[in-house]
């Protein structure tokens, strides 16, 4: 007999009955609001084309690198057997075999945020009420697979059902944004899917493909990029194109958050060496920091909010990278220092009324020591939410404890789900809203806030606070307020 799968309405709330009652009351206010998702990786073509999801594995498992990495680490499951990488051919037989592997190794997720997200998806989205296991794998697969063939589970239907007010994508600077244009031109589409300008690979001068990338950038911008001045102009043009297509932010992730400028002549000289493939790694890093500073300078012109999340060792397992490519779960956090690294940028642009930056980190030590004090001084600085490796309940609570006393609630970003797994978006935001309710309930119980203040903050954390952090045009927000 299979074990039932249920969701306790008090999940994640405090064991203390007084605080639990307060958390319930606060959560009731926040849960009704539509989701603002200003950073994520769901492909825009899913909404533009509204093509049915082909199978449960392709929709729920393969894109979820959180899950895949744990199955690989604990269950010793080969990532390729889970359909990785995304977009690789997945026959019905391989899809079902991958799903069976996932269910057989469900035990590996115990106590993790991934378990909670999946349980929420199963129960709330797919009406699955049996626990995954080797014995129930086919039953669950067949149930979900049948639902995916119905109109209610088309991408656009799910967008409405998930009560999404906004879902930003992440896009290459040379993209023609055809699917965003298709959505903008579609009179039947009522959602809000802005693109995000992600220029990382065009800011790595020592990378082997730098010249090819820059040439592609120049072609997209119709701009000569043989000089550094031309390169910056190409960036300006492409950023403006993204802005015209509705973008509200740019997204940046490098090995360090350095923003020191070089003398202009030196930058031009190093750029020439980079195009010739002759730049050293050290000079490449110095030029990249200069380039990132220029992205901030351009942000002062076009108003795109910078989202800044450095210090990740990408593709840590070289063999897996060579076999399967990037973004398969092999990235590992690193320690990071912000205060000195971002000083050149903030000293130059930190008081510019058109400049705004949201700093994210996976190094939890930095929130209290550096990011909250930076946000507590600079009007332009916001502190990003716990995301990626630290978007689990306890880390969310630590974040509030570390940031609020120095940076306030109002200089934070709101929840960032950062997911490629579309169906997990409501689950991730539900966890964040519950944990914010837990923190606020404790503040009320300790007489640090009055209940009316806590209720007002809880509502702001999912409405005005993320909208202000990302400069969202609230008139474009879609979604409905749930009853």
N, C-alpha and C positions, 0 to 999 in steps of 0.2 A: 504494500500500500504506500503510495507516494505521500511525502510530507507536505502539508499545506503551506502556502506562501501568503503571508498577510503583511499589511503595513499598520503598525500601531500609530494612531493619530497623535500620540505624545512622543513619538520617536525624537531623540536628541534633546528633549526638554529635561530640565534638572530633576533629580530624584526628590529634592526638597519640595514638599507639597505647596508651600507658599510661593516659592519662585516658579514652580511649574504652572500654577494658576495664572500668575502674572505673564509668563511666557506665552501661554495659550491666548490670553487677551490681546497681547501685543501682536502676535502672529496673525490673528484674525483680521487685523487692520491691514497688514502688509501683503497677505497672500492674495488679496483680491485684485491687485494691480497688475497690468500687463508687464511683460518682461522687456526690458531694454537690454539688448545684447550688443554692445558697441565694438566687440572684438571677438572674432571666431574664424573658423575655417571651413564652414559648410559651403560647397561649390554653388555659385549663383545659378548655374545651369539647371540644378535640381528644381529651382522655383520657376525659372524662365520656361523650361520645357515641360515641367510638370509630369515627367515620365514616372511610371510606377517603379517602386523599388523592386529589384529583381528577386531578392531572396533575403531571409533573415540574416545570414552571415554577412553579406555585402552591406546591409544597412546598419546592423548593430555591432558586429564584431570586428570585421577587418579595419574599419576606420578608427577604432578605439584603441589607440596605442597605449593608453593606461592599462587596459585589460591585457592586451597582447604581451606587454613586457612582464607582467606578473605571471602569466601562464608559462612564459618562456623561462622565467627565473626560478619559480617554485615547482611547476609541473614538468619542467624540462621539455616543453613543447616547441617544436621547430616553428618559427614564425611563418615560414612558407606554407606550413600545413594549416595555418589560420587564414589563408588567402592573402597574406601580406606579400608585396605592397598593394596599396589601394590601386585599383584599375587593372590588376593582373587578371588574366582569364580565369573564370571560376565556373566550372561545370556544375550541374546540379549535384552530381556525385561528390565532387570536392567540397561544395558548399555544405552539404549535409554531414560529410565526414568532419569538417572543421567545427561545425556546431556540436557534434557529438564529443569532440575533444574538449571544447569549452565546457560543456555540461559535466563531463566526466571529471574535470578538474575544477569544478565550482568551489570545492573546499579551499582552494588556494587563495580565494578572495576574502576569506573570513576576517572580519574586523577592519576591513579596508573601506575607504570611501567608495571604491568601485562596486563593492557588494551592495552598498546602500543605493547607489545610482541605478544599478541594474534591477534591484528589487522594485524600485519606484517605477522604472520603465515597464517592467513586466506587469505589475498590478494596475497602474494608472493608465498606461497607454494601450497595452495589449490584452488586458483582462486575463492574464495568466496567474493562476493561483496554486500552482504546484512548484515545489522547489526544484531547480535544475539538478540533474544527476544523470548518470549513465542510463538509468532505466527510463527517465522521463524525457530524454533529449529529443526523440522523434515526435513525441506527443506535443511538446512545446514548439518544435520547428514547424510541424504541420499546421498547428493553430495559427501561428504568426504568418506563415507563408500564405495561408488562405486569406487572412485579413489584408495583406499587402496587395491582393488582387482587386480590392474594393475601392470605390471612389473615396471613401472616408479616410483612406490611408495614402492618398496621393500627397506629394510634398506640399502643395498649396493648402489642402485640407488640414494637414497637420500643423502648418504655420498658424492657421486660424485657431485650431483646437488648442495649441500650446499657448495661446494668448500672447503672441509676440507683438510688441509695439515696434521693434526695430531689430534687425539681425545683420550686422555688418559682416562683410567678407574680407578676405586678405588677398591682395592682387599684385601681380608683377607690374612694375612701372611701364613696360612696353605693351601691356595688354590693351586691346582695343575696347575692352569692357562691353563686348557685344551683348552679353546676356543681361547686364545691367541696363543697357539701352533698350533691349527687348522688353524688360519689365517696365521701364519708364514709359514706353510707347504703348503698352498694353492697357486698354481701357477697362479690362476685366480684373486687373491686378490692383489690389488695395493695400498691399504691404509696403514695407520700407526696408530696402536692402542696399545700403550705401557701400561702395567699394572702399578699400583701405590701401594706401600707397605703401608698398613694402620694398624698399630699395637695397636691402642688405647686400646682395651679390654684386651690385654696382658700386659698392663702397669698400671693396676688398682688393686693393691694387696688387697684392702679391699672389692672388689666386691665379691658377693657370689659365682660366677662361676669362680673365678680366677684359682683355682687348675685345674678344668676341661679344661680351656682354655690353661693353660701352658702344661698340659699333651698332648693335641692335637698338640701344637707347637712342643713338643719334638718328638712326633711320626712323624710329617711331616719332621722334620730335622734329624730323626734317631739319636737322641741325648738324653743322660740322663740329665733330668732337675731337679733332686732332690736337686741340689745345685745352688746357684746364678751364680757361674762360668759356670755351664752347661747351665743355662738359657741364659746367654749372648752369649755363643757359638751357641746355637740353633738360636738365633736372627741373628747372623752373617751368618750362613749357609743359612737361608731363605732369607735374604737380597741379598746375592750373587746369589741365584737362581732367584730372581726377576730381578736382574741386567742382568743376562744371558738371560732372556726372554725379555729384552728391556726396563725395567723400568728406568726412569730418576729421580724419586723422591719418597720420603716417605711422609706420610701425618699424622699430629698429631693434636688432639683437646682434651684438658682437661679443667677442671674448672679454672685452673690458669696456667700461663706459667713458673712456677718455674723450675729451673734447678740445684738447689744446690746439691752438692755431700755429701754423708755420708762417714764416715770412712768405709773402705772395710769390716771390721769385723762386724760392725753394720748393713750394708746392707745385709750381709749373714745371720745374726741373724733374721732380720725382714723378709727376704724371707722365712725362715723356718716357722716363725709364720704365714705368709700369706698362705702357703701351708696347714698348719694345721687349717686354718680358725680362728685363734686366734689373728689376728693383729687388732689394734684399727684404727679407721678412721684417726686419726692424724698421726700415724706411717705409715699407708697406703699411705697417701699423701706425707710424707717425702720420702718413698721408691720410689713412682712413680716419684718424681722429680729427684731422683738419676738415675732411669731407663731411663728417658728422656735424661739426660746428657749422659748416655751410648749410646743412639741412635745417639747423635751427635758425640760421639767418633767413633762409627762404621761408620758414614758417612764420617769421615776423611779417613777411610780405603777404602770404596767402592765408594765414590764419589756421592752417591745419594743425591740430593738436598732435604733439609728438608723444607716442607711446614708446617707452624706452625700457627694454628688458634684457640687459646684458648678462654675461657670466654663466654661460652654459657650454659645457664641453660637448659639442655636436658629434654625433656618430662615433661614440666612444669605442665601439667594437668595429675595428676596421674591416674584418672579414665579412661581417653582416652588412656593412655599408656597401662593400664592393659587390656583394651578391644580391642585395635587396634594395639598395638605395637609401635615401634619407627619410627621416620622419617615420621610422618604424618602431620607435620606443627606446632607441639606444643612446639618447641624450642624458647627460648627468650634470647636476648642478655644481657650481663652483663658488668659492668664497669671493666676495666682491667688495670694493671700496668705492663709495660714491663721492664723499665730501670733497676730496682733492680733484678727482677726475672730472666732475661736472662744474667745478668752480669757474673755469674759463668761459664756459657757455652761459652760466647763470650771471656771472659778473657782467657779461656783455649784453645779455638779452633778458635777464630775470625780471626786470621791471618794465619791459616793453608790454604795453597793454594788448598787443596782438599776439603775444607769445604765450603758449601754454604747454606744459609737459607733464606726463603721468609716468612716474617711475615705478616699475615693477621689479621684484627680486624673488629669487627662490632661496636666498640666504636670509633666514629669519632673524639673525642677529642684527641685521642692518636696519630693520624697521624702526626700532626704538632709538638706536644710537645715531642714525644719520638721516633717514628719510623723513621721519616725523618732524625733527627739528628743521629740516630744509623746507618742508611744507608749512611749518609754523612761522616761517619768516617771509619766504618769497610768494608774492601773490600768484605767480605763474606756475607754482609747483603743486602737484597733487600726488597722493600716494596710492598706487595701484593695489588692487585686492590680492589676497592670497590666490595663486592660480598655479596650474600645472602640477608640480609635486606637492604643493602645500594647500590645495583647495579642499582639504578634508576638515571635518568639524573642529577638532582641537586646534588646528592651525588657524582657522578663522577666528576662533575665540582669542587665541594669543595675539593675533593681529589687532583686534579691537583693543585689547588691554595695552598693547605697546604703542599704538598710534594715537588713540583718542586723547590722552592727557597732553600731548605735545602738538599734534597736528589737527585735532578736533575731528568730529564726524564729517564736517563740511569740506575738508580738503582731502577726502578719499574719493575713490572712483566709482563706487558701486560694484556689483558682482561682475566678474569677467569669466565667462564659461570656457572660452578658448578651445572649443571642441570641434572635431570633425564628425562626431557622432550625433547627428541631428536629433534623434529621439531622446538624447540625454540632457538636452538643454533645460527643460522644465525641472528635471530631477536635481540638477546642479544648482539652479536658482532657488529651489525649495530648501535645500540644505543651507545655503547662505542666509536665507531669510529666517530660517529657524534659529540659526546660531546667533544672528543679530538680535533676535527676540530674547534668546537666553542671556546675552550680555546686558541688554537693556533691562530685563527683569531683575537681574542681580543689582543693577544700579538703583532701581526703584526700591528693592528690598533693603538695601543698605542706606536708603534715604540720601542718595547722591543725585537722584533725579525725582521729580514728581511724575506721577503716571501720565498726566496729560503731555508733559514734555517728552517722555519716552514714546508715546504714541505718535507724536508729531515727528520725532526723529525717525522712527521706524518707517513711516510713510515717505519721508524725504529720501531715505536710503535707496528706495527703488523708483523714485520719480525725479525730483529736482536735482539731487546730488549727482547721479550719473549723467543727466542731461547737461548740467553745468560743466562737469569735468571734461566732457567730450564735445561741448559746444553743439549739442544736438538741437536742430530746429524742431521744437516740440509740435509745431503745426503739421509736421510730416509723420508723426508717430501714428502707427496703426494699432489695431487691437481693441478689445473691448474690456470694460471693467466687469469682472465676474461678479455675480450676485452672491 
